[in-house]
Amino acid sequence: MVSRDIIQQSLAIINETRSRLNALESKENVLLTATQTLTNKTLTTPTIGDLTNAQHTHNNAVNGGILPNVLYFRSTAP
């Protein structure tokens, strides 16, 4: 037999979960899989800090193609 306390605790967890899900689905959040109108949303351009985790090498056409020599990074330090 399940005690009344356990039932009340379970209902409290369910209600909290429902409340959090409702907050996520509100119009103030942009979701990755939802179709939404982006009215009054602030969109920012991503900034690439460095290419440490770049997944391509430009060694061939599949990996982005060969860069001309003038585009290679060169050190200006003495």
C-alpha positions in Angstrom: 0.0 0.0 0.0 1.3 3.4 -1.0 1.3 6.0 1.8 -0.5 9.4 1.5 2.9 11.2 1.9 4.4 9.4 -1.0 1.4 10.3 -3.2 1.6 13.9 -2.2 5.3 14.1 -2.9 4.8 12.5 -6.3 2.0 15.0 -7.1 4.3 17.9 -6.0 7.1 16.6 -8.4 4.6 16.3 -11.2 3.2 19.8 -10.7 6.8 21.3 -10.6 7.7 19.4 -13.8 4.5 20.7 -15.5 5.3 24.2 -14.4 8.8 24.0 -15.8 7.6 22.6 -19.1 5.1 25.4 -19.4 7.8 27.9 -18.8 10.0 26.4 -21.5 7.1 26.4 -24.0 6.3 30.1 -23.3 6.6 32.7 -26.0 9.7 34.2 -24.3 11.9 31.2 -25.3 13.2 30.2 -28.7 13.2 26.5 -29.0 15.4 24.5 -31.5 12.6 22.2 -32.7 9.6 24.5 -32.6 8.2 26.6 -35.3 8.0 30.2 -33.9 7.7 33.7 -35.1 10.7 35.6 -33.9 9.0 38.9 -33.2 10.7 41.1 -30.6 13.6 38.6 -30.2 17.2 39.7 -30.1 19.4 37.7 -32.5 23.1 37.9 -32.2 25.8 37.0 -34.7 28.1 34.2 -33.4 31.7 35.1 -32.9 34.5 32.6 -33.6 37.3 33.0 -31.1 39.7 30.6 -32.7 39.8 27.5 -34.9 41.0 25.0 -32.3 38.0 22.7 -32.8 37.6 23.2 -36.6 36.5 20.0 -38.2 38.0 20.7 -41.7 41.5 21.2 -43.0 41.1 22.6 -46.5 43.4 19.8 -47.8 40.9 18.8 -50.5 37.5 19.9 -52.0 35.6 17.8 -49.5 37.3 19.5 -46.6 36.9 23.1 -47.9 39.4 23.3 -50.7 42.9 24.7 -50.9 43.4 28.3 -49.6 45.7 30.6 -51.6 49.1 31.3 -50.0 48.1 34.9 -49.4 45.4 33.8 -46.9 47.7 31.7 -44.6 48.2 33.2 -41.2 51.8 34.5 -40.8 53.5 35.6 -37.7 54.6 39.2 -37.5 56.7 38.7 -34.4 60.5 39.1 -34.8 
